Amino acid sequence: MSFSHSISMRDRELLRTIVKKVHFKHYPKDFQTNIEADKLIDVIAPDMIERMIRFAVDHKIDRL
């Protein structure tokens, strides 16, 4: 089981939104899928994930 599947669905959606807006902003829209975002999330260390979730909540970032 990958890391992205061990977190809540709400947190996963927040992370996907951040990854798409920040890490994939220069990629074509057809590349910016949930599957590709989940691949990147699985590579990022869990402490970074926690910081990204906290940032999203603090700045009221919601889904796309």
C-alpha positions as CSV (number, residue, x, y, z in Angstrom):
1,M,0.0,0.0,0.0
2,S,1.4,3.4,-1.0
3,F,1.6,6.4,1.3
4,S,-1.0,8.4,-0.5
5,H,-3.6,5.6,0.3
6,S,-2.8,5.6,4.0
7,I,-4.0,9.2,4.5
8,S,-7.6,10.5,4.6
9,M,-9.4,11.2,1.3
10,R,-9.7,14.9,2.3
11,D,-5.9,15.2,2.9
12,R,-5.2,13.3,-0.3
13,E,-7.4,15.8,-2.3
14,L,-5.6,18.7,-0.7
15,L,-2.2,17.2,-1.6
16,R,-3.3,16.6,-5.1
17,T,-4.4,20.2,-5.5
18,I,-1.1,21.5,-4.2
19,V,0.9,19.1,-6.4
20,K,-1.1,20.1,-9.5
21,K,-0.8,23.9,-8.7
22,V,2.8,24.0,-7.7
23,H,4.7,21.0,-9.1
24,F,2.8,20.4,-12.3
25,K,2.1,24.1,-13.3
26,H,4.3,23.9,-16.3
27,Y,3.1,20.5,-17.5
28,P,0.2,20.0,-20.0
29,K,-3.2,19.7,-18.4
30,D,-3.6,16.1,-19.7
31,F,-0.6,15.2,-17.5
32,Q,-2.0,16.7,-14.4
33,T,-4.0,13.6,-13.3
34,N,-4.7,12.3,-9.9
35,I,-2.6,9.2,-10.7
36,E,0.4,11.4,-11.5
37,A,-0.1,13.5,-8.5
38,D,-0.3,10.4,-6.3
39,K,3.0,9.1,-7.7
40,L,4.7,12.3,-6.6
41,I,3.0,12.3,-3.2
42,D,4.3,8.8,-2.7
43,V,7.9,9.9,-3.3
44,I,7.7,13.0,-1.0
45,A,8.7,12.3,2.6
46,P,5.9,12.1,5.2
47,D,7.1,15.1,7.1
48,M,6.9,17.2,3.9
49,I,3.4,15.9,3.4
50,E,2.4,17.1,6.9
51,R,3.8,20.5,6.1
52,M,1.9,20.7,2.8
53,I,-1.4,19.7,4.5
54,R,-0.9,22.3,7.3
55,F,-0.2,25.0,4.6
56,A,-3.3,24.0,2.7
57,V,-5.5,24.2,5.8
58,D,-3.9,27.4,7.0
59,H,-4.4,29.1,3.7
60,K,-7.9,27.7,3.1
61,I,-6.9,25.9,-0.1
62,D,-9.6,23.6,-1.2
63,R,-10.0,21.3,-4.2
64,L,-9.5,22.7,-7.7
